[in-house]
Amino acid sequence: MSLLNRLKDNAKEWLPDSLFLSISHRQKIGRFPNLRTPATFNEKILHRCLHPDPRYVELTDKLAVRDYVARAIGNEHLIPLISAIDQFTKDTFDSLPDSFVMKANHGSGFVKIVKHKSETSFDELNDLATKWLHTDFYRIARERHYRSITPRVFFEELLLDSSGEVPPDMKVHCFNDAAGKTTFYTLVISDRFTPHPRGDFYDAEWNHLDISIGHYPRSEVAAPPPKNLDEMLDIAGKLARNFEYVRVDLYAPDDRILFGELTFTPGAGVYRLMPEAIDYNWGRLFHANLEQ
């Protein structure tokens, strides 16, 4: 990175949140957002970043949210927790099973899959844990509810399907209207932990939609619907029922449905949706409370 670009990044770091988000939106979406009377999906997500509902803190925390999920849909939909720690030590590493997933609770992308412990080391994981714990996720994209989450590292059982592969992420975008109707759009991220991940949108009837998001290319051929699609959407709806909009991340390997996370500000309001009309269409579905 050139000196000029480093200076620009350093200067951007000191911008007020609203200006930082406006510039990010202009860079990624191609236009400045209307933060006073937001209309598009991304603009309404930006409003949430700046004016988060107090409930977002607990429900975004990947450890604290487990209590909410257990109450709403039952413990059987939680990926088994191996341990949650305040400090990663050699004894912690030695006590881990041969396969596991290491995560941090306070942001996105803090995931390390370990299929065989012999292929990693305490030093490697300790360096990664230290990096995660010292990352102020709020400063990355100014999603203000992340400021109140105390960073922790935790370990879950490694989730594999019957073929021995990590199942696709089922990111269910749930829009609730005043009449109690929920509209679902499911983004399926396939091969996420490979060099060639793909992203495909489906509606509630599993029609393959001509929508793309971010950097994920769309598959040429639609994936078959999950065997438990109706149950998956029902579970997503139960977890989303108290919000105008939330993205519910699930896994549906074989005959199981397991919870991943709740995301209230996906992409921090700068995820480019294509075609562009989707940003406006989803904005009309998003009956956000803008009174704050």
C-alpha positions as CSV (number, residue, x, y, z in Angstrom):
1,M,0.0,0.0,0.0
2,S,1.3,3.4,-1.0
3,L,2.1,6.1,1.6
4,L,-0.8,8.2,0.2
5,N,-3.3,5.4,0.6
6,R,-2.1,4.7,4.2
7,L,-2.5,8.4,5.0
8,K,-6.0,8.3,3.6
9,D,-6.9,5.2,5.7
10,N,-5.5,6.8,8.8
11,A,-7.5,10.0,8.2
12,K,-10.7,8.0,7.6
13,E,-10.2,6.3,11.0
14,W,-10.8,9.6,12.7
15,L,-14.0,10.5,10.9
16,P,-17.3,10.7,12.8
17,D,-19.3,7.5,12.3
18,S,-22.0,9.1,10.1
19,L,-19.4,10.5,7.7
20,F,-17.3,7.3,7.8
21,L,-20.4,5.3,6.8
22,S,-21.5,7.7,4.1
23,I,-18.1,7.6,2.5
24,S,-18.0,3.8,2.7
25,H,-21.5,3.6,1.2
26,R,-20.4,5.9,-1.7
27,Q,-17.3,3.8,-2.3
28,K,-19.0,0.4,-2.3
29,I,-22.6,1.2,-3.5
30,G,-21.8,4.1,-5.8
31,R,-23.9,6.8,-4.3
32,F,-24.1,8.8,-1.0
33,P,-26.8,7.5,1.3
34,N,-29.8,9.3,2.6
35,L,-29.4,9.0,6.4
36,R,-32.2,11.3,7.3
37,T,-35.0,9.5,5.4
38,P,-33.4,6.1,4.4
39,A,-35.2,4.2,1.7
40,T,-33.0,1.4,0.5
41,F,-32.0,-1.7,2.3
42,N,-28.5,-0.6,2.8
43,E,-29.5,2.9,3.9
44,K,-31.8,1.4,6.6
45,I,-28.9,-0.9,7.7
46,L,-26.7,2.2,8.0
47,H,-29.4,3.7,10.2
48,R,-29.2,0.7,12.5
49,C,-25.4,0.9,12.6
50,L,-25.8,4.5,14.0
51,H,-28.9,3.9,16.1
52,P,-28.8,0.3,17.3
53,D,-31.6,-1.3,19.3
54,P,-30.2,-2.1,22.7
55,R,-31.2,-5.7,22.2
56,Y,-28.7,-6.1,19.4
57,V,-25.7,-6.3,21.9
58,E,-26.8,-9.5,23.5
59,L,-28.2,-11.1,20.4
60,T,-25.1,-10.3,18.3
61,D,-22.8,-11.7,20.9
62,K,-22.2,-15.2,19.6
63,L,-22.1,-16.6,23.2
64,A,-24.8,-14.6,24.9
65,V,-27.3,-15.3,22.0
66,R,-27.3,-19.0,22.8
67,D,-29.7,-18.4,25.8
68,Y,-32.1,-16.6,23.4
69,V,-31.9,-19.4,20.9
70,A,-32.5,-22.1,23.6
71,R,-35.6,-20.3,24.8
72,A,-37.0,-19.6,21.3
73,I,-36.3,-22.9,19.5
74,G,-34.6,-25.3,22.0
75,N,-31.1,-26.4,22.9
76,E,-31.2,-29.1,20.2
77,H,-30.6,-26.4,17.6
78,L,-27.4,-25.2,19.2
79,I,-24.0,-26.4,18.0
80,P,-22.5,-28.1,21.1
81,L,-20.1,-25.8,22.9
82,I,-16.8,-27.3,24.0
83,S,-15.6,-24.3,26.1
84,A,-15.6,-20.6,26.4
85,I,-12.5,-19.1,27.9
86,D,-11.2,-15.8,29.2
87,Q,-7.6,-16.7,28.4
88,F,-6.2,-19.3,25.9
89,T,-3.6,-21.5,27.6
90,K,-1.6,-24.6,26.7
91,D,-3.8,-26.5,29.0
92,T,-6.9,-25.3,27.1
93,F,-5.3,-26.4,23.8
94,D,-4.3,-29.8,25.2
95,S,-7.9,-30.4,26.4
96,L,-9.5,-29.8,23.0
97,P,-10.6,-32.8,20.9
98,D,-9.0,-33.7,17.7
99,S,-11.4,-31.6,15.6
100,F,-13.2,-28.4,16.6
101,V,-13.9,-24.8,15.5
102,M,-12.4,-21.8,17.2
103,K,-14.4,-18.6,17.1
104,A,-14.6,-15.2,18.8
105,N,-17.9,-13.8,19.9
106,H,-17.6,-10.1,19.0
107,G,-17.5,-9.8,15.3
108,S,-17.6,-11.4,11.8
109,G,-15.0,-13.6,10.2
110,F,-13.4,-14.9,13.5
111,V,-13.6,-18.6,12.5
112,K,-10.8,-21.2,12.5
113,I,-11.8,-24.7,11.4
114,V,-9.5,-27.5,12.8
115,K,-10.2,-30.9,11.3
116,H,-7.1,-32.5,12.9
117,K,-5.4,-30.9,15.9
118,S,-2.0,-32.4,14.8
119,E,-2.1,-30.0,11.8
120,T,-2.0,-26.9,14.0
121,S,-0.3,-25.9,17.3
122,F,-1.0,-24.0,20.5
123,D,1.3,-21.1,19.3
124,E,-0.6,-20.7,16.0
125,L,-4.0,-20.7,17.7
126,N,-2.8,-18.5,20.5
127,D,-1.5,-15.9,18.0
128,L,-4.8,-16.0,16.2
129,A,-6.8,-15.7,19.4
130,T,-4.6,-12.7,20.6
131,K,-5.2,-11.0,17.2
132,W,-9.0,-11.5,17.5
133,L,-9.2,-10.3,21.1
134,H,-7.3,-7.1,20.3
135,T,-9.5,-6.3,17.3
136,D,-12.1,-3.6,18.0
137,F,-14.7,-4.8,15.6
138,Y,-16.7,-1.5,16.0
139,R,-13.8,0.4,14.5
140,I,-13.9,-1.6,11.3
141,A,-17.3,-0.6,10.0
142,R,-18.8,1.5,12.8
143,E,-21.6,-0.9,13.8
144,R,-22.1,0.7,17.2
145,H,-23.7,-2.2,19.0
146,Y,-20.4,-4.1,18.8
147,R,-18.8,-1.6,21.2
148,S,-20.5,-3.2,24.1
149,I,-19.5,-6.8,23.5
150,T,-16.7,-8.1,25.7
151,P,-14.4,-10.1,23.4
152,R,-14.1,-13.8,24.2
153,V,-12.7,-16.9,22.4
154,F,-14.7,-20.1,22.4
155,F,-14.7,-23.6,20.9
156,E,-17.5,-25.5,19.3
157,E,-17.8,-29.0,17.9
158,L,-16.9,-29.2,14.2
159,L,-20.1,-29.4,12.2
160,L,-19.9,-31.8,9.2
161,D,-22.5,-33.3,7.0
162,S,-22.8,-37.0,6.1
163,S,-20.3,-36.6,3.3
164,G,-17.7,-35.2,5.8
165,E,-17.9,-31.7,4.5
166,V,-18.7,-28.4,6.2
167,P,-22.3,-27.7,5.3
168,P,-23.3,-24.5,3.4
169,D,-24.2,-21.4,5.3
170,M,-28.0,-20.7,5.1
171,K,-28.3,-17.0,5.6
172,V,-32.0,-16.4,5.9
173,H,-33.0,-12.7,5.4
174,C,-36.3,-12.3,7.3
175,F,-38.6,-9.3,6.7
176,N,-41.6,-8.9,9.0
177,D,-44.6,-6.6,8.2
178,A,-47.2,-5.1,10.5
179,A,-49.7,-7.9,9.7
180,G,-47.3,-10.6,10.9
181,K,-46.3,-11.9,7.5
182,T,-42.6,-12.8,7.0
183,T,-40.9,-12.7,3.7
184,F,-37.8,-14.9,3.4
185,Y,-34.8,-14.7,1.1
186,T,-32.1,-17.3,1.7
187,L,-28.5,-16.7,0.7
188,V,-26.7,-20.0,0.4
189,I,-22.9,-19.7,0.8
190,S,-21.3,-22.8,-0.7
191,D,-17.7,-23.9,-0.4
192,R,-17.1,-21.0,2.0
193,F,-13.7,-22.3,3.2
194,T,-12.3,-23.0,-0.2
195,P,-10.7,-20.7,-2.8
196,H,-14.0,-20.6,-4.8
197,P,-17.0,-19.8,-2.6
198,R,-20.4,-19.2,-4.2
199,G,-23.5,-17.3,-3.2
200,D,-27.0,-18.0,-4.4
201,F,-30.3,-16.5,-3.4
202,Y,-33.6,-18.4,-3.2
203,D,-37.1,-17.4,-2.2
204,A,-39.4,-19.3,0.2
205,E,-40.4,-21.7,-2.7
206,W,-36.7,-22.3,-3.5
207,N,-36.7,-20.5,-6.8
208,H,-33.2,-19.6,-7.8
209,L,-33.1,-15.8,-8.0
210,D,-31.0,-13.6,-10.2
211,I,-29.5,-11.7,-7.3
212,S,-25.9,-11.4,-6.3
213,I,-24.3,-9.8,-3.2
214,G,-20.8,-8.7,-2.5
215,H,-18.0,-10.7,-4.0
216,Y,-19.7,-14.1,-4.2
217,P,-20.3,-15.4,-7.8
218,R,-23.7,-17.0,-8.5
219,S,-23.8,-20.7,-9.4
220,E,-24.9,-21.7,-12.8
221,V,-27.1,-24.5,-11.5
222,A,-29.5,-24.2,-8.6
223,A,-28.8,-26.4,-5.5
224,P,-31.6,-28.8,-4.5
225,P,-33.8,-27.5,-1.6
226,P,-32.9,-28.7,1.8
227,K,-35.0,-31.7,2.9
228,N,-36.1,-29.7,5.9
229,L,-36.7,-26.3,4.1
230,D,-40.1,-25.7,5.7
231,E,-38.8,-26.4,9.2
232,M,-35.7,-24.2,8.5
233,L,-37.9,-21.2,7.5
234,D,-40.2,-21.8,10.5
235,I,-37.2,-21.8,12.8
236,A,-35.8,-18.6,11.2
237,G,-39.2,-17.0,11.5
238,K,-39.4,-17.8,15.2
239,L,-36.0,-16.3,15.9
240,A,-36.8,-13.2,13.8
241,R,-40.4,-12.6,15.0
242,N,-39.6,-9.6,17.2
243,F,-37.8,-7.6,14.6
244,E,-38.7,-5.7,11.4
245,Y,-35.7,-7.4,9.8
246,V,-32.9,-9.7,10.8
247,R,-30.6,-12.2,9.0
248,V,-30.8,-15.6,10.7
249,D,-27.8,-17.8,9.9
250,L,-28.5,-21.6,10.0
251,Y,-27.0,-24.8,8.9
252,A,-29.2,-27.6,7.6
253,P,-27.0,-30.7,7.2
254,D,-28.9,-33.9,6.5
255,D,-31.9,-34.0,8.9
256,R,-30.7,-31.4,11.4
257,I,-31.1,-27.6,11.7
258,L,-28.5,-25.8,13.7
259,F,-28.1,-22.2,14.6
260,G,-25.2,-20.0,13.5
261,E,-25.8,-16.4,14.4
262,L,-28.1,-13.4,14.2
263,T,-27.0,-10.4,12.1
264,F,-28.8,-7.1,12.4
265,T,-26.5,-5.0,10.2
266,P,-25.2,-7.3,7.4
267,G,-22.4,-5.8,5.4
268,A,-22.6,-2.7,7.6
269,G,-24.9,-1.1,5.0
270,V,-22.3,-1.3,2.2
271,Y,-23.1,-4.7,0.6
272,R,-23.7,-4.1,-3.0
273,L,-26.8,-6.0,-4.2
274,M,-27.2,-6.7,-7.9
275,P,-29.4,-5.8,-9.7
276,E,-29.5,-2.4,-8.0
277,A,-33.3,-2.5,-7.9
278,I,-33.1,-5.2,-5.1
279,D,-31.6,-2.6,-2.7
280,Y,-34.8,-0.5,-3.2
281,N,-37.2,-3.5,-3.2
282,W,-35.8,-4.8,0.0
283,G,-35.9,-1.3,1.4
284,R,-39.7,-1.3,0.9
285,L,-39.9,-4.6,2.7
286,F,-37.9,-3.3,5.6
287,H,-40.4,-1.5,7.8
288,A,-37.7,-0.1,10.0
289,N,-38.4,2.0,13.1
290,L,-36.7,5.3,12.3
291,E,-37.9,7.3,15.3
292,Q,-34.6,7.3,17.1
